[in-house]
């Protein structure tokens, strides 16, 4: 995530929102009552300690845009171990893993970005970065781990899984070149997903999910600059209204009605290249809460003291798995 006016973001996220309304119809049956989802949850809970260690490994070895070779290897190795069809070197150091279920159904994609940021600010966590001048202070280590955990959970029910899940681990988000490079490889045309989901960490309380239809993050640059791929330009994030609307009841069934935060304003100062995917297929990006008031940590991206509560990994994987299962069915 690229951003400029940082100080405005936390107040906007925390004040310009409210608990989820109950106007949308509930899914039938609720996702948390689904035997398939319960089996996924069991696997997610079992592997959560391992996923935390994966996240810490990625955090210790951050790599900036265009240099994510080690990160690529870690992701590809884990996906191959799960039996996914894996392609590495996608759009640079990107990885695409495809999980094909044993039953017919739709195709749904998940996107996670994987690059880190150049910064000399001290790392406040015990598992601090071992790469001088580079840190994960935007949460891409969390994004990647949530997607890997989701692959673990859904792989556990592969025989009964309807359809196909395409996991896209995108490089070079921070310099806003990665999405275009990945798309140029024809990944969407090859697998033809009907929807794509993504998370971004945010200074919301851990356990909560932020959502908004329409524009979530404004574009940066003129339409001509964005189309031409001018460095630093990005289309922002515009959530598909229909997909976002029907996903709310799914999220509530997982985290509870009070933990779905409906944002009412466009977050200022931020931009993101996920919009390039959304320009091709319906997509929604959600905010994954990573702050923890009790421990005094705030997950404000791109700030020196950024710390993400690792409880967000299981929350994110449970929600993402539920969203995918709902769309596949």
Phi and psi restraints in degrees (value plus and minus 20) as a CYANA .aco file:
   2 UNK   PHI    -121.6   -81.6
   2 UNK   PSI     116.8   156.8
   3 UNK   PHI    -170.6  -130.6
   3 UNK   PSI     138.6   178.6
   4 UNK   PHI    -146.1  -106.1
   4 UNK   PSI     -77.6   -37.6
   5 UNK   PHI    -110.4   -70.4
   5 UNK   PSI      68.0   108.0
   6 UNK   PHI     -96.8   -56.8
   6 UNK   PSI     -58.9   -18.9
   7 UNK   PHI     -85.2   -45.2
   7 UNK   PSI     -39.7     0.3
   8 UNK   PHI    -103.4   -63.4
   8 UNK   PSI     -35.5     4.5
   9 UNK   PHI     -92.8   -52.8
   9 UNK   PSI     -67.1   -27.1
  10 UNK   PHI     -79.2   -39.2
  10 UNK   PSI     -68.5   -28.5
  11 UNK   PHI     -77.7   -37.7
  11 UNK   PSI     -59.9   -19.9
  12 UNK   PHI     -83.5   -43.5
  12 UNK   PSI     -66.6   -26.6
  13 UNK   PHI     -84.8   -44.8
  13 UNK   PSI     -57.5   -17.5
  14 UNK   PHI    -107.9   -67.9
  14 UNK   PSI     -44.2    -4.2
  15 UNK   PHI    -128.7   -88.7
  15 UNK   PSI     -52.0   -12.0
  16 UNK   PHI    -111.4   -71.4
  16 UNK   PSI      33.8    73.8
  17 UNK   PHI    -179.8  -139.8
  17 UNK   PSI     155.6   195.6
  18 UNK   PHI    -179.3  -139.3
  18 UNK   PSI     147.4   187.4
  19 UNK   PHI     -83.6   -43.6
  19 UNK   PSI     133.1   173.1
  20 UNK   PHI     -79.6   -39.6
  20 UNK   PSI     121.3   161.3
  21 UNK   PHI    -100.7   -60.7
  21 UNK   PSI     156.3   196.3
  22 UNK   PHI    -141.6  -101.6
  22 UNK   PSI      12.4    52.4
  23 UNK   PHI    -100.5   -60.5
  23 UNK   PSI     -49.8    -9.8
  24 UNK   PHI     -95.0   -55.0
  24 UNK   PSI     127.2   167.2
  25 UNK   PHI     -86.9   -46.9
  25 UNK   PSI     125.2   165.2
  26 UNK   PHI     -94.3   -54.3
  26 UNK   PSI     127.4   167.4
  27 UNK   PHI     -90.3   -50.3
  27 UNK   PSI     137.6   177.6
  28 UNK   PHI    -153.0  -113.0
  28 UNK   PSI      88.4   128.4
  29 UNK   PHI    -102.7   -62.7
  29 UNK   PSI     144.8   184.8
  30 UNK   PHI     -76.8   -36.8
  30 UNK   PSI     124.0   164.0
  31 UNK   PHI     -76.8   -36.8
  31 UNK   PSI     -59.9   -19.9
  32 UNK   PHI     -91.1   -51.1
  32 UNK   PSI     -28.2    11.8
  33 UNK   PHI    -116.8   -76.8
  33 UNK   PSI     -23.1    16.9
  34 UNK   PHI     -95.1   -55.1
  34 UNK   PSI     107.1   147.1
  35 UNK   PHI     -77.0   -37.0
  35 UNK   PSI     -56.5   -16.5
  36 UNK   PHI     -85.4   -45.4
  36 UNK   PSI     -64.1   -24.1
  37 UNK   PHI     -85.8   -45.8
  37 UNK   PSI     -57.8   -17.8
  38 UNK   PHI     -82.5   -42.5
  38 UNK   PSI     -57.2   -17.2
  39 UNK   PHI     -87.5   -47.5
  39 UNK   PSI     -59.3   -19.3
  40 UNK   PHI     -82.1   -42.1
  40 UNK   PSI     -65.3   -25.3
  41 UNK   PHI     -79.7   -39.7
  41 UNK   PSI     -60.2   -20.2
  42 UNK   PHI     -79.5   -39.5
  42 UNK   PSI     -63.7   -23.7
  43 UNK   PHI     -86.4   -46.4
  43 UNK   PSI     -62.3   -22.3
  44 UNK   PHI     -80.5   -40.5
  44 UNK   PSI     -62.4   -22.4
  45 UNK   PHI     -84.8   -44.8
  45 UNK   PSI     -60.9   -20.9
  46 UNK   PHI     -85.7   -45.7
  46 UNK   PSI     -58.5   -18.5
  47 UNK   PHI    -112.9   -72.9
  47 UNK   PSI     -20.5    19.5
  48 UNK   PHI     -77.9   -37.9
  48 UNK   PSI     -64.3   -24.3
  49 UNK   PHI     -78.4   -38.4
  49 UNK   PSI     -59.2   -19.2
  50 UNK   PHI     -86.2   -46.2
  50 UNK   PSI     -59.2   -19.2
  51 UNK   PHI     -85.2   -45.2
  51 UNK   PSI     -55.8   -15.8
  52 UNK   PHI     -82.5   -42.5
  52 UNK   PSI     -60.1   -20.1
  53 UNK   PHI     -87.2   -47.2
  53 UNK   PSI     -56.1   -16.1
  54 UNK   PHI     -81.6   -41.6
  54 UNK   PSI     -65.1   -25.1
  55 UNK   PHI     -80.9   -40.9
  55 UNK   PSI     -62.3   -22.3
  56 UNK   PHI     -86.6   -46.6
  56 UNK   PSI     -54.3   -14.3
  57 UNK   PHI     -84.1   -44.1
  57 UNK   PSI     -65.7   -25.7
  58 UNK   PHI     -82.7   -42.7
  58 UNK   PSI     -57.0   -17.0
  59 UNK   PHI     -87.4   -47.4
  59 UNK   PSI     -57.9   -17.9
  60 UNK   PHI     -89.1   -49.1
  60 UNK   PSI     -43.9    -3.9
  61 UNK   PHI    -145.9  -105.9
  61 UNK   PSI      42.9    82.9
  62 UNK   PHI     -94.1   -54.1
  62 UNK   PSI     130.9   170.9
  63 UNK   PHI    -157.2  -117.2
  63 UNK   PSI     114.6   154.6
  64 UNK   PHI     -97.0   -57.0
  64 UNK   PSI     151.7   191.7
  65 UNK   PHI     -72.9   -32.9
  65 UNK   PSI     109.9   149.9
  66 UNK   PHI      65.8   105.8
  66 UNK   PSI     -23.7    16.3
  67 UNK   PHI    -147.1  -107.1
  67 UNK   PSI       8.2    48.2
  68 UNK   PHI    -106.1   -66.1
  68 UNK   PSI      17.5    57.5
  69 UNK   PHI     -83.1   -43.1
  69 UNK   PSI     -65.8   -25.8
  70 UNK   PHI     -85.7   -45.7
  70 UNK   PSI     -64.6   -24.6
  71 UNK   PHI     -78.8   -38.8
  71 UNK   PSI     -63.1   -23.1
  72 UNK   PHI     -76.2   -36.2
  72 UNK   PSI     -65.1   -25.1
  73 UNK   PHI     -84.7   -44.7
  73 UNK   PSI     -62.0   -22.0
  74 UNK   PHI     -80.8   -40.8
  74 UNK   PSI     -66.8   -26.8
  75 UNK   PHI     -86.0   -46.0
  75 UNK   PSI     -68.2   -28.2
  76 UNK   PHI     -81.5   -41.5
  76 UNK   PSI     -60.5   -20.5
  77 UNK   PHI     -82.7   -42.7
  77 UNK   PSI     -63.6   -23.6
  78 UNK   PHI     -88.2   -48.2
  78 UNK   PSI     -59.2   -19.2
  79 UNK   PHI     -87.9   -47.9
  79 UNK   PSI     -59.1   -19.1
  80 UNK   PHI     -84.9   -44.9
  80 UNK   PSI     -56.3   -16.3
  81 UNK   PHI     -83.7   -43.7
  81 UNK   PSI     -45.2    -5.2
  82 UNK   PHI    -105.8   -65.8
  82 UNK   PSI     -24.4    15.6
  83 UNK   PHI      66.1   106.1
  83 UNK   PSI      -3.4    36.6
  84 UNK   PHI     -98.0   -58.0
  84 UNK   PSI     136.7   176.7
  85 UNK   PHI    -100.0   -60.0
  85 UNK   PSI      95.7   135.7
  86 UNK   PHI    -137.6   -97.6
  86 UNK   PSI     114.3   154.3
  87 UNK   PHI    -144.0  -104.0
  87 UNK   PSI     101.6   141.6
  88 UNK   PHI    -121.5   -81.5
  88 UNK   PSI     152.9   192.9
  89 UNK   PHI      47.3    87.3
  89 UNK   PSI      10.1    50.1
  90 UNK   PHI    -107.0   -67.0
  90 UNK   PSI      95.0   135.0
  91 UNK   PHI      42.3    82.3
  91 UNK   PSI      13.1    53.1
  92 UNK   PHI      95.3   135.3
  92 UNK   PSI    -136.0   -96.0
  93 UNK   PHI    -125.3   -85.3
  93 UNK   PSI       7.8    47.8
  94 UNK   PHI     -97.4   -57.4
  94 UNK   PSI     141.9   181.9
  95 UNK   PHI    -153.9  -113.9
  95 UNK   PSI     116.7   156.7
  96 UNK   PHI    -141.5  -101.5
  96 UNK   PSI     105.4   145.4
  97 UNK   PHI    -138.9   -98.9
  97 UNK   PSI     112.8   152.8
  98 UNK   PHI    -137.6   -97.6
  98 UNK   PSI     102.2   142.2
  99 UNK   PHI    -125.3   -85.3
  99 UNK   PSI      95.9   135.9
 100 UNK   PHI    -124.1   -84.1
 100 UNK   PSI     100.8   140.8
 101 UNK   PHI     -97.1   -57.1
 101 UNK   PSI     149.0   189.0
 102 UNK   PHI    -106.4   -66.4
 102 UNK   PSI     -22.6    17.4
 103 UNK   PHI    -144.6  -104.6
 103 UNK   PSI     134.8   174.8
 104 UNK   PHI     -89.0   -49.0
 104 UNK   PSI     130.7   170.7
 105 UNK   PHI     155.6   195.6
 105 UNK   PSI    -190.2  -150.2
 106 UNK   PHI     -99.2   -59.2
 106 UNK   PSI     159.8   199.8
 107 UNK   PHI    -139.1   -99.1
 107 UNK   PSI     110.1   150.1
 108 UNK   PHI    -147.5  -107.5
 108 UNK   PSI     122.4   162.4
 109 UNK   PHI    -133.0   -93.0
 109 UNK   PSI     131.2   171.2
 110 UNK   PHI    -144.0  -104.0
 110 UNK   PSI     113.5   153.5
 111 UNK   PHI    -137.1   -97.1
 111 UNK   PSI     112.2   152.2
 112 UNK   PHI    -153.2  -113.2
 112 UNK   PSI     115.6   155.6
 113 UNK   PHI    -114.1   -74.1
 113 UNK   PSI     138.3   178.3
 114 UNK   PHI    -151.0  -111.0
 114 UNK   PSI     -25.7    14.3
 115 UNK   PHI    -106.8   -66.8
 115 UNK   PSI     141.0   181.0
 116 UNK   PHI    -132.4   -92.4
 116 UNK   PSI    -189.6  -149.6
 117 UNK   PHI    -149.3  -109.3
 117 UNK   PSI     121.6   161.6
 118 UNK   PHI     -95.3   -55.3
 118 UNK   PSI     101.1   141.1
 119 UNK   PHI    -180.5  -140.5
 119 UNK   PSI     124.4   164.4
 120 UNK   PHI    -122.1   -82.1
 120 UNK   PSI     -14.4    25.6
 121 UNK   PHI     -86.9   -46.9
 121 UNK   PSI     119.8   159.8
 122 UNK   PHI     -81.3   -41.3
 122 UNK   PSI     123.7   163.7
 123 UNK   PHI    -107.3   -67.3
 123 UNK   PSI     100.0   140.0
 124 UNK   PHI    -100.9   -60.9
 124 UNK   PSI     -22.2    17.8
 125 UNK   PHI    -118.7   -78.7
 125 UNK   PSI     139.4   179.4
 126 UNK   PHI     -85.6   -45.6
 126 UNK   PSI     -54.4   -14.4
 127 UNK   PHI    -112.3   -72.3
 127 UNK   PSI      33.6    73.6
 128 UNK   PHI     -85.8   -45.8
 128 UNK   PSI     140.4   180.4
 129 UNK   PHI     -79.2   -39.2
 129 UNK   PSI     115.6   155.6
 130 UNK   PHI    -120.9   -80.9
 130 UNK   PSI     -14.2    25.8
 131 UNK   PHI    -125.9   -85.9
 131 UNK   PSI      89.0   129.0
 132 UNK   PHI     -76.1   -36.1
 132 UNK   PSI     111.9   151.9
 133 UNK   PHI      57.8    97.8
 133 UNK   PSI      -9.3    30.7
 134 UNK   PHI    -157.4  -117.4
 134 UNK   PSI     117.0   157.0
 135 UNK   PHI    -167.5  -127.5
 135 UNK   PSI     136.9   176.9
 136 UNK   PHI    -109.5   -69.5
 136 UNK   PSI      74.4   114.4
 137 UNK   PHI    -137.2   -97.2
 137 UNK   PSI      -2.3    37.7
 138 UNK   PHI    -141.4  -101.4
 138 UNK   PSI     -26.7    13.3
 139 UNK   PHI      72.7   112.7
 139 UNK   PSI      -8.3    31.7
 140 UNK   PHI     -87.3   -47.3
 140 UNK   PSI     -44.7    -4.7
 141 UNK   PHI     -86.8   -46.8
 141 UNK   PSI     -54.5   -14.5
 142 UNK   PHI     -89.9   -49.9
 142 UNK   PSI     -65.7   -25.7
 143 UNK   PHI     -75.9   -35.9
 143 UNK   PSI     -68.8   -28.8
 144 UNK   PHI     -83.2   -43.2
 144 UNK   PSI     -60.6   -20.6
 145 UNK   PHI     -88.9   -48.9
 145 UNK   PSI     -59.3   -19.3
 146 UNK   PHI     -79.9   -39.9
 146 UNK   PSI     -63.4   -23.4
 147 UNK   PHI     -85.5   -45.5
 147 UNK   PSI     -60.5   -20.5
 148 UNK   PHI     -84.3   -44.3
 148 UNK   PSI     -61.4   -21.4
 149 UNK   PHI     -83.8   -43.8
 149 UNK   PSI     -60.0   -20.0
 150 UNK   PHI     -81.9   -41.9
 150 UNK   PSI     -59.5   -19.5
 151 UNK   PHI     -82.3   -42.3
 151 UNK   PSI     -59.2   -19.2
 152 UNK   PHI     -80.8   -40.8
 152 UNK   PSI     -68.2   -28.2
 153 UNK   PHI     -85.4   -45.4
 153 UNK   PSI     -66.0   -26.0
 154 UNK   PHI     -93.2   -53.2
 154 UNK   PSI     -50.8   -10.8
 155 UNK   PHI     -83.5   -43.5
 155 UNK   PSI     -49.3    -9.3
 156 UNK   PHI     -87.3   -47.3
 156 UNK   PSI     -37.7     2.3
 157 UNK   PHI    -139.1   -99.1
 157 UNK   PSI       5.4    45.4
 158 UNK   PHI     -70.4   -30.4
 158 UNK   PSI     -64.2   -24.2
 159 UNK   PHI     -81.4   -41.4
 159 UNK   PSI     -50.7   -10.7
 160 UNK   PHI    -124.7   -84.7
 160 UNK   PSI     -15.4    24.6
 161 UNK   PHI     -98.2   -58.2
 161 UNK   PSI     105.7   145.7
 162 UNK   PHI    -106.0   -66.0
 162 UNK   PSI      98.5   138.5
 163 UNK   PHI      76.6   116.6
 163 UNK   PSI    -170.5  -130.5
 164 UNK   PHI    -161.7  -121.7
 164 UNK   PSI     124.1   164.1
 165 UNK   PHI    -140.8  -100.8
 165 UNK   PSI     106.7   146.7
 166 UNK   PHI    -126.8   -86.8
 166 UNK   PSI      96.1   136.1
 167 UNK   PHI    -117.6   -77.6
 167 UNK   PSI      96.6   136.6
 168 UNK   PHI    -130.6   -90.6
 168 UNK   PSI      93.2   133.2
 169 UNK   PHI    -121.8   -81.8
 169 UNK   PSI      84.2   124.2
 170 UNK   PHI    -113.1   -73.1
 170 UNK   PSI     110.0   150.0
 171 UNK   PHI    -103.8   -63.8
 171 UNK   PSI     152.5   192.5
 172 UNK   PHI      32.5    72.5
 172 UNK   PSI      25.6    65.6
 173 UNK   PHI     -97.4   -57.4
 173 UNK   PSI     -57.1   -17.1
 174 UNK   PHI     -83.4   -43.4
 174 UNK   PSI     -49.8    -9.8
 175 UNK   PHI    -121.9   -81.9
 175 UNK   PSI      -3.2    36.8
 176 UNK   PHI      27.1    67.1
 176 UNK   PSI      21.2    61.2
 177 UNK   PHI    -135.5   -95.5
 177 UNK   PSI     -36.6     3.4
 178 UNK   PHI     -89.5   -49.5
 178 UNK   PSI     -62.9   -22.9
 179 UNK   PHI     -81.5   -41.5
 179 UNK   PSI     -65.4   -25.4
 180 UNK   PHI     -82.4   -42.4
 180 UNK   PSI     -60.4   -20.4
 181 UNK   PHI     -85.9   -45.9
 181 UNK   PSI     -61.4   -21.4
 182 UNK   PHI     -84.6   -44.6
 182 UNK   PSI     -65.6   -25.6
 183 UNK   PHI     -84.6   -44.6
 183 UNK   PSI     -51.1   -11.1
 184 UNK   PHI     -85.6   -45.6
 184 UNK   PSI     -38.0     2.0
 185 UNK   PHI     -98.9   -58.9
 185 UNK   PSI     -29.1    10.9
 186 UNK   PHI      63.3   103.3
 186 UNK   PSI       1.9    41.9
 187 UNK   PHI     -81.8   -41.8
 187 UNK   PSI     -59.9   -19.9
 188 UNK   PHI     -90.5   -50.5
 188 UNK   PSI     -58.5   -18.5
 189 UNK   PHI     -85.9   -45.9
 189 UNK   PSI     -55.1   -15.1
 190 UNK   PHI     -88.2   -48.2
 190 UNK   PSI     -62.5   -22.5
 191 UNK   PHI    -125.1   -85.1
 191 UNK   PSI     -38.6     1.4
 192 UNK   PHI      32.6    72.6
 192 UNK   PSI      34.1    74.1
 193 UNK   PHI     -88.1   -48.1
 193 UNK   PSI     127.8   167.8
 194 UNK   PHI    -109.0   -69.0
 194 UNK   PSI     -31.3     8.7
 195 UNK   PHI    -180.2  -140.2
 195 UNK   PSI     137.1   177.1
 196 UNK   PHI    -160.0  -120.0
 196 UNK   PSI     118.4   158.4
 197 UNK   PHI    -142.1  -102.1
 197 UNK   PSI     133.1   173.1
 198 UNK   PHI    -171.8  -131.8
 198 UNK   PSI     136.5   176.5
 199 UNK   PHI    -134.8   -94.8
 199 UNK   PSI     134.4   174.4
 200 UNK   PHI    -156.2  -116.2
 200 UNK   PSI     113.1   153.1
 201 UNK   PHI     -83.9   -43.9
 201 UNK   PSI     129.7   169.7
 202 UNK   PHI    -171.6  -131.6
 202 UNK   PSI     138.5   178.5
 203 UNK   PHI     -98.3   -58.3
 203 UNK   PSI      21.6    61.6
 204 UNK   PHI    -112.2   -72.2
 204 UNK   PSI     139.6   179.6
 205 UNK   PHI     -85.3   -45.3
 205 UNK   PSI     120.5   160.5
 206 UNK   PHI     -77.9   -37.9
 206 UNK   PSI     117.1   157.1
 207 UNK   PHI      81.8   121.8
 207 UNK   PSI     -29.9    10.1
 208 UNK   PHI    -130.0   -90.0
 208 UNK   PSI     135.8   175.8
 209 UNK   PHI    -146.4  -106.4
 209 UNK   PSI     110.6   150.6
 210 UNK   PHI    -119.9   -79.9
 210 UNK   PSI     120.8   160.8
 211 UNK   PHI    -164.6  -124.6
 211 UNK   PSI     137.2   177.2
 212 UNK   PHI    -182.6  -142.6
 212 UNK   PSI     113.7   153.7
 213 UNK   PHI     -96.6   -56.6
 213 UNK   PSI     139.9   179.9
 214 UNK   PHI      49.9    89.9
 214 UNK   PSI    -166.6  -126.6
 215 UNK   PHI     -89.9   -49.9
 215 UNK   PSI      98.7   138.7
 216 UNK   PHI    -118.2   -78.2
 216 UNK   PSI     -63.0   -23.0
 217 UNK   PHI    -150.8  -110.8
 217 UNK   PSI     107.7   147.7
 218 UNK   PHI     -90.9   -50.9
 218 UNK   PSI     135.7   175.7
 219 UNK   PHI     -92.4   -52.4
 219 UNK   PSI     144.9   184.9
 220 UNK   PHI    -145.8  -105.8
 220 UNK   PSI     101.2   141.2
 221 UNK   PHI      81.4   121.4
 221 UNK   PSI     148.7   188.7
 222 UNK   PHI     -95.8   -55.8
 222 UNK   PSI     140.5   180.5
 223 UNK   PHI     -75.6   -35.6
 223 UNK   PSI     -56.2   -16.2
 224 UNK   PHI     -87.6   -47.6
 224 UNK   PSI     -60.4   -20.4
 225 UNK   PHI     -86.8   -46.8
 225 UNK   PSI     -59.7   -19.7
 226 UNK   PHI     -85.6   -45.6
 226 UNK   PSI     -65.2   -25.2
 227 UNK   PHI     -83.1   -43.1
 227 UNK   PSI     -57.1   -17.1
 228 UNK   PHI    -100.5   -60.5
 228 UNK   PSI     -29.9    10.1
 229 UNK   PHI      56.3    96.3
 229 UNK   PSI      10.6    50.6
 230 UNK   PHI     -77.7   -37.7
 230 UNK   PSI     114.3   154.3
 231 UNK   PHI     -72.8   -32.8
 231 UNK   PSI     111.4   151.4
 232 UNK   PHI      71.1   111.1
 232 UNK   PSI     -32.3     7.7
 233 UNK   PHI    -107.0   -67.0
 233 UNK   PSI     127.6   167.6
 234 UNK   PHI    -172.2  -132.2
 234 UNK   PSI     125.9   165.9
 235 UNK   PHI     -97.0   -57.0
 235 UNK   PSI     -22.6    17.4
 236 UNK   PHI      54.7    94.7
 236 UNK   PSI    -179.6  -139.6
 237 UNK   PHI    -152.8  -112.8
 237 UNK   PSI     101.9   141.9
 238 UNK   PHI    -144.0  -104.0
 238 UNK   PSI      88.6   128.6
 239 UNK   PHI     -96.7   -56.7
 239 UNK   PSI     113.0   153.0
 240 UNK   PHI     -82.1   -42.1
 240 UNK   PSI      99.7   139.7
 241 UNK   PHI     -79.8   -39.8
 241 UNK   PSI     -62.7   -22.7
 242 UNK   PHI     -88.0   -48.0
 242 UNK   PSI     -64.0   -24.0
 243 UNK   PHI     -85.4   -45.4
 243 UNK   PSI     -62.3   -22.3
 244 UNK   PHI     -84.2   -44.2
 244 UNK   PSI     -60.2   -20.2
 245 UNK   PHI     -84.5   -44.5
 245 UNK   PSI     -67.2   -27.2
 246 UNK   PHI     -94.8   -54.8
 246 UNK   PSI     -34.5     5.5
 247 UNK   PHI    -100.6   -60.6
 247 UNK   PSI     -37.0     3.0
 248 UNK   PHI     -83.3   -43.3
 248 UNK   PSI     -63.4   -23.4
 249 UNK   PHI     -86.2   -46.2
 249 UNK   PSI     -51.4   -11.4
 250 UNK   PHI     -84.0   -44.0
 250 UNK   PSI     -67.7   -27.7
 251 UNK   PHI     -84.3   -44.3
 251 UNK   PSI     -62.5   -22.5
 252 UNK   PHI     -79.7   -39.7
 252 UNK   PSI     -57.8   -17.8
 253 UNK   PHI     -87.2   -47.2
 253 UNK   PSI     -39.4     0.6
 254 UNK   PHI    -115.4   -75.4
 254 UNK   PSI     -68.0   -28.0
 255 UNK   PHI    -124.2   -84.2
 255 UNK   PSI     -30.0    10.0
 256 UNK   PHI      76.7   116.7
 256 UNK   PSI     128.9   168.9
 257 UNK   PHI     -79.7   -39.7
 257 UNK   PSI     -58.1   -18.1
 258 UNK   PHI     -93.6   -53.6
 258 UNK   PSI     -33.1     6.9
 259 UNK   PHI    -121.5   -81.5
 259 UNK   PSI     -13.8    26.2
 260 UNK   PHI    -118.0   -78.0
 260 UNK   PSI      93.0   133.0
 261 UNK   PHI    -120.9   -80.9
 261 UNK   PSI      97.9   137.9
 262 UNK   PHI    -113.2   -73.2
 262 UNK   PSI      89.4   129.4
 263 UNK   PHI     -96.3   -56.3
 263 UNK   PSI     125.9   165.9
 264 UNK   PHI    -136.1   -96.1
 264 UNK   PSI     -25.2    14.8
 265 UNK   PHI    -153.3  -113.3
 265 UNK   PSI     136.6   176.6
 266 UNK   PHI     -92.9   -52.9
 266 UNK   PSI     109.8   149.8
 267 UNK   PHI     -86.7   -46.7
 267 UNK   PSI     103.2   143.2
 268 UNK   PHI     -98.6   -58.6
 268 UNK   PSI     131.9   171.9
 269 UNK   PHI      60.5   100.5
 269 UNK   PSI     -27.6    12.4
 270 UNK   PHI    -124.0   -84.0
 270 UNK   PSI     133.1   173.1
 271 UNK   PHI    -168.9  -128.9
 271 UNK   PSI     144.6   184.6
 272 UNK   PHI    -180.4  -140.4
 272 UNK   PSI     125.9   165.9
 273 UNK   PHI    -113.0   -73.0
 273 UNK   PSI     -11.0    29.0
 274 UNK   PHI     -78.4   -38.4
 274 UNK   PSI     -44.6    -4.6
 275 UNK   PHI     -78.5   -38.5
 275 UNK   PSI     -45.2    -5.2
 276 UNK   PHI     -83.9   -43.9
 276 UNK   PSI     -56.1   -16.1
 277 UNK   PHI     -89.1   -49.1
 277 UNK   PSI     -63.1   -23.1
 278 UNK   PHI     -85.6   -45.6
 278 UNK   PSI     -42.7    -2.7
 279 UNK   PHI     -91.7   -51.7
 279 UNK   PSI     -37.8     2.2
 280 UNK   PHI    -119.2   -79.2
 280 UNK   PSI     -61.9   -21.9
 281 UNK   PHI    -160.2  -120.2
 281 UNK   PSI     138.2   178.2
 282 UNK   PHI     -78.7   -38.7
 282 UNK   PSI     113.6   153.6
 283 UNK   PHI    -169.9  -129.9
 283 UNK   PSI     134.3   174.3
 284 UNK   PHI    -156.9  -116.9
 284 UNK   PSI     112.5   152.5
 285 UNK   PHI    -126.2   -86.2
 285 UNK   PSI     114.3   154.3
 286 UNK   PHI    -134.6   -94.6
 286 UNK   PSI     133.6   173.6
 287 UNK   PHI    -108.4   -68.4
 287 UNK   PSI     107.8   147.8
 288 UNK   PHI    -121.0   -81.0
 288 UNK   PSI      94.7   134.7
 289 UNK   PHI     -86.3   -46.3
 289 UNK   PSI     109.8   149.8
 290 UNK   PHI    -150.0  -110.0
 290 UNK   PSI     -17.9    22.1
 291 UNK   PHI    -102.4   -62.4
 291 UNK   PSI     136.8   176.8
 292 UNK   PHI    -161.5  -121.5
 292 UNK   PSI      82.7   122.7
 293 UNK   PHI     -80.9   -40.9
 293 UNK   PSI     -57.8   -17.8
 294 UNK   PHI     -83.0   -43.0
 294 UNK   PSI     -55.5   -15.5
 295 UNK   PHI    -117.5   -77.5
 295 UNK   PSI     -21.3    18.7
 296 UNK   PHI      55.7    95.7
 296 UNK   PSI       2.9    42.9
 297 UNK   PHI    -126.2   -86.2
 297 UNK   PSI     124.4   164.4
 298 UNK   PHI    -149.9  -109.9
 298 UNK   PSI     104.9   144.9
 299 UNK   PHI    -110.1   -70.1
 299 UNK   PSI      43.5    83.5
 300 UNK   PHI    -109.3   -69.3
 300 UNK   PSI      88.0   128.0
 301 UNK   PHI     -75.4   -35.4
 301 UNK   PSI     124.4   164.4
 302 UNK   PHI      47.4    87.4
 302 UNK   PSI       1.4    41.4
 303 UNK   PHI    -131.6   -91.6
 303 UNK   PSI     131.5   171.5
 304 UNK   PHI     -78.5   -38.5
 304 UNK   PSI     -54.5   -14.5
 305 UNK   PHI    -112.3   -72.3
 305 UNK   PSI      -3.8    36.2
 306 UNK   PHI     -76.2   -36.2
 306 UNK   PSI     105.1   145.1
 307 UNK   PHI    -158.8  -118.8
 307 UNK   PSI     111.0   151.0
 308 UNK   PHI    -126.7   -86.7
 308 UNK   PSI     104.3   144.3
 309 UNK   PHI     -85.7   -45.7
 309 UNK   PSI     106.8   146.8
 310 UNK   PHI     -94.1   -54.1
 310 UNK   PSI     -27.6    12.4
 311 UNK   PHI     -83.6   -43.6
 311 UNK   PSI     -38.8     1.2
 312 UNK   PHI     -88.9   -48.9
 312 UNK   PSI     -41.0    -1.0
 313 UNK   PHI     -85.6   -45.6
 313 UNK   PSI     -68.5   -28.5
 314 UNK   PHI     -87.6   -47.6
 314 UNK   PSI     -60.2   -20.2
 315 UNK   PHI     -78.6   -38.6
 315 UNK   PSI     -69.2   -29.2
 316 UNK   PHI     -82.9   -42.9
 316 UNK   PSI     -61.2   -21.2
 317 UNK   PHI     -87.7   -47.7
 317 UNK   PSI     -58.5   -18.5
 318 UNK   PHI     -84.4   -44.4
 318 UNK   PSI     -65.4   -25.4
 319 UNK   PHI     -86.7   -46.7
 319 UNK   PSI     -65.5   -25.5
 320 UNK   PHI     -82.8   -42.8
 320 UNK   PSI     -61.5   -21.5
 321 UNK   PHI     -81.3   -41.3
 321 UNK   PSI     -61.9   -21.9
 322 UNK   PHI     -85.1   -45.1
 322 UNK   PSI     -61.6   -21.6
 323 UNK   PHI     -82.1   -42.1
 323 UNK   PSI     -63.7   -23.7
 324 UNK   PHI     -84.5   -44.5
 324 UNK   PSI     -67.6   -27.6
 325 UNK   PHI     -79.9   -39.9
 325 UNK   PSI     -60.3   -20.3
 326 UNK   PHI     -83.2   -43.2
 326 UNK   PSI     -63.8   -23.8
 327 UNK   PHI     -91.1   -51.1
 327 UNK   PSI     -56.3   -16.3
 328 UNK   PHI     -84.7   -44.7
 328 UNK   PSI     -53.6   -13.6
